[in-house]
């Protein structure tokens, strides 16, 4: 059966009305367009999709842009390939015509042949093409990862892949990095600076906070954009901004609701239990977590949380000590 296409998955998201210009990040993405892959990897609420959307909309007059917003259903390889072709056809209607027929005929049996046809067609494009895969962290199926690795290995020079994700995908990132073919933006890059936080809070949100209050709130949230937005919503109409900011933590109801919906509910029962049991610690290390949880996988779990960008910060290069995000301390 032919997969019906939900066209909204192929739309570039509109920029929010209260958009803070981020030229330092846009310039970095633009300067590294020569790379095969741009990886934008950060926890939930760091503005990954917003940043990429702003960048590709500015790039559109010069480059072809295809966008695909992924969801859990795209773990099925034939569906993923069907949507991949559909996204590319938004930039050139003839791309993938032969591929679609091959997919419907053989399904997953001859993926490399299908991808070879597709990449050869992309190689004939007269201009550079940017393919954005948003929310790639929902992809867990090895066949999809293998498909994307093949695309990266054999992509023609004019194809540039952009992945926005909450965790590093199992792709050959080390090899791409060593070849100078990987551009990376991480949470530390995406976090709002104090200047950006001031522009967002006072101009976009109309709060009129003092420099001291802005700096305090930026420090409390560690530049986490959604944290700043939720704080700004709570500050609307308040006269006691300074005292509110001093007491603003992850237990605030707006922040808590967001974290439960976007972060905690996405984790396994074991990870949820670990997070709740160890949240009381100012600093975390494997043996200390083992003593609290009664398990023996503390170090492995801490490393997994870091890999998954679950608001945990390493305190040393050896990854022996960690802390949780300041907002939750």
Secondary structure, DSSP 4 states (H G I P E B T S, - for coil): -PPPP-GGGGSPPPPPTTPPP-HHHHHHHHHTTTSSEEEEE--TTS-HHHHHHHHHHHHTTTSEEEEEE--GGGGSHHHHHHHHHHHHHTT-TTTTHHHHHHHHHHTTTTHHHHHHHHHHHHTT-SS-EEEEEE-GGG---HHHHHHHHHHHHH--TTEEEEEEESS--SS-HHHHHHTT-EEEEEHHHHSPPHHHHHIIIIIIS-----HHHHHHHHHHHTT-HHHHHHHHHHHTT-S-HHHHHHH--TTSHHHHHHHHHHTGGGS-HHHHHHHHHHTT-SSB-HHHHHHHHS-S-HHHHHHHHHHTT-SEEESSTTS--EEE-GGG-
